[in-house]
Amino acid sequence: LTSLHDPFAFHDMQKAVARIRLALRLGEPILIHGDYDVDGISGTVLLHKFFSLIHGSSKPYIPARADGYSFSKASVEAILAGGFKLVISVDNGTNAVESIAALQAAGVDVIITDHHGTNENVAQAFAVLNPRLPNAGYPDRNLAGCGVAFRLAAALASSFSGSMLQSPEFSEFLADAMTYVALGTVADVAPLCGENRTMVFHGLRALAQSRNPGIRALLDSAGLSHRG
């Protein structure tokens, strides 16, 4: 994994990390606004578990399919009703111009992690991490949504002390994170080249060793529990 690019290659990464660290210091709850597909759910779980590891307060929010993709009216209402001041999207949000403008105007900072959308009508969020945008700065354009979420977690982790990065808890999280990235990347049919290939390689190995009850249940259901 040391071959992966510096996550701070994203032009907005430093800004995103600084805002999240402020939320952690202030004890602000963070809403993680995921997509409802495997990629979005995997990335949402990854970030939620990471915030738990670093003693942050986060709440996952997966919109109903009936409400439509990305930030809907229901999403905005739930965020405002919950009193959240920081929202992180996973696998959505790039072109949710009106919804994110409404949230930002209401004093809610939105950090987008995504790999969809076009470079036209990009939402004016607090920070946008999307490798497909021409001004993103990140060398690998093919990351899935969960891969972008992992890069955000990696940037945050690197901003903490070395002792945390060497802890058994972080090592366990890293193995878990790779399983989520592998699931999301493969299910989203992202190209298996570059960083995706590296992360899926490690994720498939970690998958067989996972102690996550949901992952174990999926392996049991697929008849793969006893395959290394």
C-alpha positions as CSV (number, residue, x, y, z in Angstrom):
1,L,0.0,0.0,0.0
2,T,3.0,2.3,0.3
3,S,2.9,2.5,-3.5
4,L,-0.4,4.5,-3.4
5,H,-0.2,8.1,-4.3
6,D,-0.1,10.8,-1.6
7,P,-3.7,11.5,-0.7
8,F,-2.8,15.2,-0.3
9,A,-2.4,15.2,-4.1
10,F,-6.1,16.1,-4.1
11,H,-6.2,19.9,-4.2
12,D,-8.9,20.1,-1.6
13,M,-7.6,17.4,0.7
14,Q,-5.7,19.7,3.2
15,K,-8.8,21.8,3.5
16,A,-11.0,18.7,4.1
17,V,-8.7,17.3,6.7
18,A,-8.5,20.6,8.6
19,R,-12.3,20.9,8.7
20,I,-12.7,17.3,10.0
21,R,-10.0,17.8,12.6
22,L,-11.8,20.9,13.8
23,A,-15.1,18.9,14.1
24,L,-13.2,16.2,16.1
25,R,-11.8,18.9,18.5
26,L,-15.2,20.5,18.9
27,G,-17.0,17.2,19.3
28,E,-19.3,18.0,16.3
29,P,-21.2,15.0,15.0
30,I,-20.5,14.2,11.4
31,L,-23.1,12.9,9.0
32,I,-21.8,10.5,6.3
33,H,-24.1,10.7,3.3
34,G,-23.6,7.5,1.3
35,D,-25.0,6.2,-1.9
36,Y,-27.3,3.2,-1.8
37,D,-25.2,0.9,-3.9
38,V,-22.4,-1.4,-2.8
39,D,-19.7,1.2,-3.5
40,G,-21.5,3.9,-1.5
41,I,-22.4,1.7,1.4
42,S,-18.8,0.2,1.6
43,G,-17.3,3.6,1.7
44,T,-19.8,4.9,4.2
45,V,-19.0,1.9,6.6
46,L,-15.3,2.5,6.1
47,L,-15.5,6.2,7.2
48,H,-17.9,5.4,10.0
49,K,-15.5,2.8,11.4
50,F,-12.6,5.1,11.0
51,F,-14.3,7.9,13.0
52,S,-15.1,5.4,15.7
53,L,-11.4,4.4,15.8
54,I,-10.4,8.0,16.4
55,H,-13.2,8.7,18.8
56,G,-15.2,10.9,16.5
57,S,-19.0,11.1,16.4
58,S,-20.5,10.1,13.0
59,K,-23.8,8.9,11.8
60,P,-24.3,7.1,8.5
61,Y,-27.2,8.2,6.3
62,I,-28.2,6.1,3.2
63,P,-31.0,7.7,1.2
64,A,-33.9,5.6,0.1
65,R,-33.9,4.7,-3.6
66,A,-37.3,6.3,-4.0
67,D,-35.8,9.7,-3.0
68,G,-33.4,9.5,-6.0
69,Y,-29.6,9.5,-6.3
70,S,-27.4,11.9,-4.3
71,F,-28.6,14.8,-2.1
72,S,-32.4,14.9,-2.3
73,K,-34.9,17.1,-0.5
74,A,-35.2,14.3,2.1
75,S,-31.5,14.3,2.6
76,V,-31.4,18.1,3.2
77,E,-34.3,17.9,5.6
78,A,-32.6,15.1,7.6
79,I,-29.3,16.9,7.8
80,L,-30.9,20.2,9.0
81,A,-33.3,18.4,11.4
82,G,-30.3,16.6,12.9
83,G,-28.4,19.8,13.5
84,F,-25.3,18.6,11.7
85,K,-22.6,21.2,10.8
86,L,-20.4,18.8,8.8
87,V,-21.5,16.4,6.1
88,I,-19.2,14.0,4.1
89,S,-20.7,12.5,1.0
90,V,-19.5,9.1,-0.3
91,D,-20.0,8.2,-4.0
92,N,-22.3,11.1,-4.7
93,G,-22.7,14.9,-4.5
94,T,-20.5,16.3,-7.3
95,N,-23.4,17.8,-9.2
96,A,-25.9,18.3,-6.4
97,V,-25.7,22.0,-6.9
98,E,-29.0,23.2,-5.4
99,S,-29.0,20.9,-2.4
100,I,-25.5,21.6,-1.4
101,A,-25.9,25.3,-1.9
102,A,-28.9,25.2,0.5
103,L,-26.9,23.3,3.1
104,Q,-23.9,25.6,2.8
105,A,-26.2,28.6,3.1
106,A,-27.6,27.1,6.3
107,G,-24.2,26.8,7.8
108,V,-23.5,23.2,7.0
109,D,-20.1,22.4,5.5
110,V,-20.2,19.7,2.9
111,I,-17.1,17.6,1.9
112,I,-17.7,15.6,-1.3
113,T,-16.0,12.3,-1.9
114,D,-17.2,11.0,-5.3
115,H,-16.1,9.6,-8.6
116,H,-19.2,10.6,-10.7
117,G,-20.4,13.7,-12.3
118,T,-19.0,16.2,-14.9
119,N,-16.8,19.2,-14.6
120,E,-19.8,21.4,-15.4
121,N,-22.1,22.5,-12.7
122,V,-19.9,21.2,-9.9
123,A,-21.5,21.9,-6.5
124,Q,-19.8,24.7,-4.5
125,A,-19.1,22.5,-1.5
126,F,-16.6,23.2,1.2
127,A,-14.3,20.7,-0.4
128,V,-14.6,18.4,-3.4
129,L,-12.5,15.2,-3.7
130,N,-13.3,13.6,-7.1
131,P,-10.4,12.3,-9.2
132,R,-12.4,12.5,-12.4
133,L,-12.6,16.3,-12.3
134,P,-9.8,17.9,-14.3
135,N,-8.7,20.1,-11.5
136,A,-8.8,17.4,-8.8
137,G,-5.0,17.0,-8.7
138,Y,-5.0,13.3,-8.0
139,P,-3.0,11.1,-10.5
140,D,-5.4,8.1,-10.6
141,R,-8.7,8.9,-12.1
142,N,-10.2,5.4,-11.8
143,L,-10.9,5.2,-8.1
144,A,-14.3,4.0,-7.1
145,G,-16.3,6.0,-4.5
146,C,-15.0,3.8,-1.6
147,G,-11.5,4.3,-2.9
148,V,-11.8,8.1,-2.6
149,A,-13.3,7.6,0.9
150,F,-10.3,5.5,1.8
151,R,-7.9,8.2,0.5
152,L,-9.6,10.7,2.8
153,A,-9.2,8.3,5.8
154,A,-5.6,7.8,4.9
155,A,-5.0,11.6,4.8
156,L,-6.6,12.0,8.2
157,A,-4.6,9.1,9.6
158,S,-1.4,10.6,8.4
159,S,-2.2,13.8,10.2
160,F,-2.3,12.0,13.6
161,S,0.6,10.7,15.6
162,G,2.9,7.8,14.5
163,S,1.9,5.8,17.5
164,M,-1.7,5.6,16.3
165,L,-0.6,4.4,12.9
166,Q,1.4,1.6,14.5
167,S,-1.3,0.5,16.9
168,P,-3.0,-2.9,16.6
169,E,-6.4,-1.2,16.3
170,F,-5.2,0.8,13.2
171,S,-3.8,-2.4,11.7
172,E,-7.1,-4.1,12.1
173,F,-9.0,-1.1,10.7
174,L,-6.7,-1.1,7.6
175,A,-7.4,-4.8,6.9
176,D,-11.2,-4.1,7.3
177,A,-10.9,-1.0,5.1
178,M,-9.3,-3.0,2.3
179,T,-12.2,-5.5,2.3
180,Y,-14.7,-2.6,1.9
181,V,-12.6,-1.1,-0.9
182,A,-12.4,-4.4,-2.7
183,L,-16.2,-5.0,-2.4
184,G,-17.1,-1.5,-3.6
185,T,-14.5,-1.4,-6.4
186,V,-15.4,-4.8,-7.9
187,A,-19.2,-4.3,-7.5
188,D,-19.0,-0.9,-9.2
189,V,-17.0,-2.5,-12.1
190,A,-14.2,0.1,-11.7
191,P,-11.2,-0.6,-13.9
192,L,-8.8,-3.1,-12.1
193,C,-5.7,-1.2,-12.9
194,G,-3.4,1.2,-11.0
195,E,-4.4,1.8,-7.4
196,N,-7.7,-0.2,-7.8
197,R,-5.7,-3.3,-8.6
198,T,-3.4,-2.8,-5.6
199,M,-6.2,-2.2,-3.2
200,V,-8.4,-5.1,-4.5
201,F,-5.4,-7.4,-4.4
202,H,-5.0,-6.7,-0.7
203,G,-8.8,-6.5,-0.1
204,L,-9.5,-10.0,-1.5
205,R,-6.8,-11.4,0.8
206,A,-8.2,-9.6,3.8
207,L,-11.7,-10.7,2.9
208,A,-11.0,-14.3,3.8
209,Q,-9.7,-13.3,7.2
210,S,-12.4,-10.8,8.1
211,R,-14.0,-11.0,11.5
212,N,-16.8,-8.5,10.5
213,P,-20.1,-10.3,11.1
214,G,-21.6,-8.8,7.9
215,I,-18.7,-9.9,5.8
216,R,-18.7,-13.4,7.4
217,A,-22.4,-13.7,6.6
218,L,-21.9,-12.7,3.0
219,L,-19.1,-15.3,2.7
220,D,-21.3,-18.0,4.3
221,S,-24.2,-17.2,2.0
222,A,-21.9,-17.4,-1.0
223,G,-20.5,-20.7,0.1
224,L,-17.0,-19.2,0.3
225,S,-16.3,-19.4,4.1
226,H,-13.7,-22.1,3.8
227,R,-11.8,-20.8,0.8
228,G,-8.6,-18.9,1.4
